[in-house]
């Protein structure tokens, strides 16, 4: 029976559309922001694999600097702040409030687990106007190891005395769910964009392209497994 639902934040709860608009002001091309974000994630994965850690904000800056260098463009401090500042003011997807409210109405605990820095996570949740719908939130800063490495999932489980069989991780990133699955959690995939779930990763326990429907699946599974 599921009692606790963990959520990734960036791209899962928070819509990167505002950030995409910022990139469009400085670059042509539909996939520039996606390339930048993948560069950030690549850096965090490499660092984690070698047991090293740097603050997420530093990784976003380094990836942005590389992007401007590769594009032969000048990056001023003003431009850097203009783009990266949007990361702290991302809106929630339209379906998030209803989905989280549904969980609360069914007495499930909601916890956000993010690669964003500890300083940023509260700001992001507040700007997105969903902080009151989240019981607790955790940054990988606490363990100095990024998702999808198991440390943060295990830390959250221990801090909240959670049973992995009663906990589900919700994310739009298949690699995040892979990490959660390796830590023993159940997983739920929300398809936020037109992409393939990696066929070499464990299939999620729940899947939908609508967050509210995904939460209903989880709640219904509790009724079935009683």
C-alpha positions in Angstrom: 0.0 0.0 0.0 1.4 3.4 -1.0 1.6 5.9 1.8 4.2 8.4 0.5 4.7 10.0 -2.9 8.1 11.5 -3.7 8.3 14.0 -6.6 11.1 15.2 -8.8 10.7 18.9 -9.4 12.4 20.3 -12.5 10.3 19.2 -15.6 8.1 17.0 -13.4 6.3 19.5 -11.2 7.8 22.6 -12.7 7.4 23.7 -16.3 10.6 24.8 -18.0 8.7 27.0 -20.5 9.8 30.2 -18.9 13.4 29.1 -19.1 13.0 28.1 -22.7 11.7 31.5 -23.6 14.8 33.0 -22.0 17.1 30.9 -24.2 15.0 31.8 -27.3 16.0 35.5 -26.7 19.6 34.7 -27.1 19.7 31.6 -29.5 18.0 30.3 -32.6 17.0 26.7 -32.5 14.3 24.7 -30.7 16.6 22.4 -28.7 19.2 24.8 -27.3 17.7 24.8 -23.8 17.4 21.0 -23.9 21.1 20.7 -24.9 22.0 23.0 -22.0 20.0 21.0 -19.5 21.4 17.7 -20.7 24.9 19.2 -20.2 24.0 20.1 -16.6 22.7 16.6 -16.0 25.8 15.0 -17.7 28.1 17.0 -15.4 26.1 15.9 -12.3 26.3 12.3 -13.3 30.0 12.3 -14.0 30.7 14.0 -10.7 28.5 11.6 -8.8 30.2 8.6 -10.5 33.6 9.8 -9.3 32.3 10.6 -5.8 32.7 14.4 -6.3 30.1 17.2 -5.8 29.6 20.8 -6.8 26.5 23.0 -6.1 23.8 22.7 -8.8 23.9 26.4 -9.5 27.6 26.1 -10.4 26.8 23.3 -12.8 24.1 25.4 -14.5 26.5 28.3 -14.8 29.3 26.2 -16.3 26.9 24.6 -18.8 25.7 28.0 -19.8 29.2 29.3 -20.3 30.1 26.3 -22.4 27.0 26.9 -24.5 27.9 30.5 -25.2 31.5 29.5 -26.0 30.4 26.8 -28.4 28.0 29.3 -30.1 30.8 31.9 -30.3 28.7 34.4 -28.3 29.6 36.7 -25.5 28.1 35.9 -22.1 27.8 38.9 -19.8 27.0 38.7 -16.2 23.7 40.4 -16.9 22.8 37.8 -19.5 23.8 35.0 -17.2 21.5 36.3 -14.4 18.7 37.0 -16.9 18.7 33.3 -18.1 19.5 31.5 -14.9 17.2 33.7 -12.8 14.3 32.2 -14.6 15.2 28.8 -13.1 14.1 30.1 -9.7 10.7 31.3 -11.0 9.4 28.4 -12.9 5.7 27.9 -12.9 4.1 24.6 -11.9 2.4 22.6 -14.7 -1.4 23.3 -14.9 -2.2 19.8 -13.6 0.1 19.9 -10.5 -2.2 21.6 -8.0 -5.1 19.2 -8.6 -2.8 16.2 -8.5 -1.2 17.1 -5.2 -4.5 18.1 -3.7 -5.9 14.7 -4.7 -3.0 13.0 -2.8 -3.6 15.2 0.3 -7.3 14.4 0.2 -6.4 10.7 0.3 -4.0 11.1 3.3 -0.8 10.4 1.3 2.4 12.2 2.3 4.0 14.4 -0.5 7.7 15.0 -0.5 9.8 16.8 -3.1 13.2 15.4 -3.9 15.4 17.5 -6.2 18.8 18.1 -7.7 18.3 21.8 -7.2 20.3 23.4 -4.4 19.0 23.6 -0.9 18.8 27.4 -1.2 16.9 27.2 -4.5 14.3 24.5 -3.7 12.2 26.6 -1.3 12.2 29.5 -3.7 11.1 27.3 -6.6 8.2 25.8 -4.6 7.2 29.2 -3.4 7.2 30.8 -6.8 5.3 27.9 -8.2 2.7 28.4 -5.5 2.7 24.7 -4.4 4.8 24.8 -1.3 1.7 24.5 0.9 0.9 21.2 -0.9 4.2 19.7 -0.1 4.8 18.1 3.3 8.6 18.2 3.1 11.3 18.8 0.6 14.9 17.7 0.2 17.9 18.7 -1.9 20.8 16.5 -2.9 22.9 19.1 -1.0 22.2 17.0 2.1 24.0 14.0 0.8 26.4 15.7 -1.7 25.5 13.2 -4.4 23.1 13.8 -7.3 20.2 11.7 -8.4 20.0 9.1 -9.8 22.6 7.8 -7.3 20.8 6.0 -4.4 22.1 8.2 -1.6 19.3 10.8 -1.7 16.5 8.3 -1.9 17.9 6.3 1.0 18.4 9.5 3.0 14.8 10.6 2.5 13.6 7.1 3.4 15.6 7.0 6.6 14.8 10.6 7.7 11.1 9.9 7.4 11.1 6.2 8.5 9.6 5.1 5.2 9.1 1.6 3.9 10.3 1.5 0.2 7.4 -0.8 -0.7 5.0 1.9 0.6 6.8 4.7 -1.3 6.6 5.7 -5.0 8.9 8.1 -6.8 7.2 10.3 -9.5 9.4 11.7 -12.3 9.5 12.6 -16.0 13.1 11.4 -16.2 13.6 7.7 -16.7 17.1 7.9 -15.1 15.6 9.3 -11.9 13.2 6.4 -11.7 16.0 4.0 -12.4 17.8 5.3 -9.4 14.7 5.2 -7.2 14.0 1.6 -8.4 17.5 0.6 -7.4 16.8 2.0 -3.9 13.8 -0.3 -3.7 11.1 2.3 -4.3 8.1 1.9 -6.6 8.1 4.3 -9.6 5.6 6.4 -11.5 6.4 7.9 -14.9 4.8 11.1 -16.0 5.3 11.7 -19.7 5.9 15.4 -20.1 7.4 15.4 -23.6 7.5 13.3 -26.7 10.4 11.0 -25.8 11.1 7.3 -25.4 11.4 5.8 -21.9 14.8 4.1 -22.1 14.1 0.4 -22.9 17.2 -0.7 -20.9 15.9 0.8 -17.7 13.3 -1.0 -15.4 9.8 -0.3 -16.5 7.8 2.0 -14.1 5.1 0.6 -11.9 2.7 3.4 -13.0 2.7 5.5 -16.1 0.6 8.3 -17.7 0.8 11.5 -19.7 -1.5 13.3 -17.2 -0.4 13.8 -13.6 -3.9 13.7 -12.1 -4.5 10.4 -13.8 -1.2 9.1 -12.6 -2.1 9.9 -9.0 -5.5 8.2 -9.5 -3.7 5.1 -10.6 -1.6 5.1 -7.4 -4.6 5.7 -5.2 -6.6 2.9 -7.0 -3.7 0.5 -6.5 -4.1 1.0 -2.7 -7.8 -0.1 -2.9 -6.8 -3.1 -5.0 -4.0 -4.2 -2.6 -5.9 -3.9 0.6 
